[in-house]
Every structure is written in structure tokens, then in C-alpha cells.
Amino acid sequence: MSIRHALAAVAAITLLSAAAAAPGRPGMSRVNPANLPPTAFDQVASGIDGKPAPLAAYRGQALLIVNTASKCGFTPQYKGLQALHVKFQKKGLAVLGFPSNDFFGQEPGSNKEIAAFCDREFHVTFPLFAKVAVGGDTPAPLYRFLLADAGSRGHAGAVSWNFEKFLVGRDGHVVGRWKSMVAPEAPEIVKAIEAALAAR
């Protein structure tokens, strides 16, 4: 092989590698260094009752995934999350609550106590899951996926507090992310939900 041909081959390999690593480009594969499941729907969580709860049950829907807490200044956001559930459930949105005690111990209760609190104080009817870690060195598998997928799509960064929101599209990938101070009913979230539901 001539030097010119060798250099051309190296250049081609470099371009292919860069394309595979580029997130979100049509027709390009995505690198998955953590060997994570390909979509959110391939994850299995635990329900608030402790039973396995495969997210495959929501395949084809849009998901609003929120890490919650019962003793936080943002706890009243349960009301807004419930309102979104009521408004958009029949259109294909699933609001999923994942209690977490990661931030200053603001979710100290058992899963049973959390479920009772949400029912009593906010009449929550959207699905709640068992308490999980959402940050640190060992986040729950679902949150490992969300953080990696969001990071590859321009929404990088650790979960920094309770009631952070990830919007997952019907294809199982993160299409939006909002910090705690953005209320569930905020226009930007509602608009993103409507766009995610309109996508097929």
C-alpha cells in the first residue's frame, strides 16, 4: 500500500469513528461506553410496593420522570405533577415519580410511608416507584441511563436536587430536562410534552 493510500485509509477510519460518537446525528450510531440498555423502556425498576416494574409497560408513551421527596421546599410540585398526569395521561404521557433521599435526607420515610403521604397530601394517582439513588457514585440503573442519554443530547450534568424533571420521548430517549425550580406546569414543560406526544 502506498503512503497516500495508507493516509486515506486512516482518515476514513477517523471520520467513521467521529460519526459514530456524534450524538443525535441522523443515520449515525451512538457510542454506548457504559453498555447501558438502548432506551428507557429497556430498564426495570421497582414499584413502590417492591415488585418489579419494567418500564417496557410504557413503551411508545412519553415519560416525565421526576425524583421526588416529601420534606422539600419543592414538595408541593406533586400537585402540578398530578395535574399533568390528569391532563395528558389519555394522550400518552406517563408521569413517573422516583423518591430519593439523596439531598439532605429530605425523603426519610419507607416506601409505604411515602405512598401514604402522597395519597393523603396530594391525592397522587400517577405511578410511584421504590426509593432510589439518583446521584453519587452509584445511581440507580434508570438514572445512569437518563444521565448518559441526556448528556449525549445536550442536557449534561448531575441531578442537583429534588424534583428535577426528565422528559423521555416515545422513542425512549431524553428530549428535555428541567431543574427543580421549573414548575411542572411551566409553559416550556407543557409545550415540550405536547411536542413529544405529537411525535410518532
N, C-alpha and C positions, 0 to 999 in steps of 0.2 A: 504494500500500500504506500502511495506517495505521501509526502508530508502534507500536501494540500488536501488530499482525501482524508487523512487522519484528523486534521484540524476541523474539517467539515463535519466529520462524524462526532467529534467531541462537542461541537457547537449544537448539533441536533439533539444529542442526549441532554445537554444543559437546558435547552428550550423545552423539551418534553418534561423534564423534572420540574422546572419552574411552573409549567402549565398545570401539572398535577397538584402542585402545592397551592395554587391560587384558588382561594375560596370563592364560591359564588359565580364563577365564570361558566356560561352555558357550554355544555358539551365537555367540560373538564372534570376529571375525577378529583375527589378530595382526599388529601392525606389524612390518615387517622392514626397518629402515632401512639395513642393510648389504647388502641384496639377496642374502642368503645362500640356499642351497638349502633347501627347506622341511623336510627331515628328514635325519637322519644317514645314511639309506640312499641319499641322493642325492649323497653325497660319493664321490670317487675318491681313494684313497691309493696308495702304492707298497709292494709287498711287500718283505720282507727281501731277496728276490732281485732287486729293482729293477724287477720287472714291474708294470704297472698292476694295481691290486687294488680294483675297485669295491665299495663296501660294499653295493651292491644285492644282492650274493650272500648277504647275511644278512637280507634283508628279511623281516619277520614274526617274527624272533627278538628276544630281549632281548640287549643287548650290555653287557659290563663292559669299559670302555675305560680302560687304565692307561698312564701314562707311566713307563717303566722306566729303570733304569741298572744297570750291572754293578759299580760300585765305590762303592756307597752303603750306609749302615747299614741301610737297608730292603731291600737286595737279596735277603735270604732270603725276602721275601714272594713271590718267584717260586714257592716251594714251595706256599704257600697258593693262589695263582692257579691252579697246575696242579691242585690238589685240587678247586677249584671247577669247573674245566673237566671233569675226570673225572666229578664228581658230577652236573653239570647239563647237559652237552652234549646228551645224548639227549632232554632235556626242553625244549630250545630256547634254551639260553644259549650265546653265543659270547663267550669271553674274548679280547680283542684287546690285544696289547702293542705300544706305540709307544715305542721307545728314544729318549731325548733327552739331549743333552749340555748342557742349559741351566743346570744347577746345579753350579757349581764344577768343571766338567769331569769329572763322575763317570761319563760314558759316552764315553770317548775312542776306543773301537775302531771299526773298519769294520763295515759290516753283516754281512759274512762272519764276522768275529771275534765279533760279538755272538751270531749264530746258533750258532756253535760253542760258545761259553761257556754259553749257555742249555741246550743239549743235554747238554753234558758235566757241568755242575754241578747242574742241576735237572731234567734229562730233560723239558724243556718240549715239549709237543706242540700247544699252542694256537697260533693264528696270531700271528706276529711281523711287524712292518712296518718299512720303512726308517726310519732315524733322522730325527726331525723337531724343529722348534722348537715348544714348547708355550706360550711366553710372549713377553714383549718386544713390540717394535713390529710384528713380522711372524710371528705364529704360523701354523702350517700351517693350511690351509683347514678341515680337520676340527676343529681346536681353536678356530678362530674361531667355527665353528658351535656347538660344545659350550659355550663360554663365554657366547655370546649367548643360547642357548637356556636354559642353566642360570640365567643372570641373570634371565631373564623368568619363571622358575618358582621364585624364592625361594632360589636357590643361587649368588648372585653372588660375584665375586671372582676374582682371577688365580690361576693354578696357582702354588703357592708352593714346591713341592719335588717330588722324585721319588716315584713310586708313589701319586699322587693318583688317585682312582677315580671315574669317571662311570658311572652305570647308565642305560642307554637302554632305554626300553620297546619293546614290539612295534610301537608306532606311530611309532618313530623319534625320540622326544623324551626329554629328560633327566628321569628320575624320582627320581634320588638322586645324591648326591655326598659323598665322604668324603676327608678329608685323609690324609696319608701314615701317620700313627701308628695309624690304624684298620686292623687286620689284615684281609686278605681274608676269613678265616673268621669274623670277628666276627659275633655274633648279629644285629646290626642290618643288616649287609650280606646275610647269608643270608636273613633274613626279607624284605628288600626284593626280593631276587632271586626268591624264591618267589612273592611278590605280583605281580611283573612277568610271570612265566611263567604265572600263573593268568589274567591279563588277556587278553582276545581282542578 
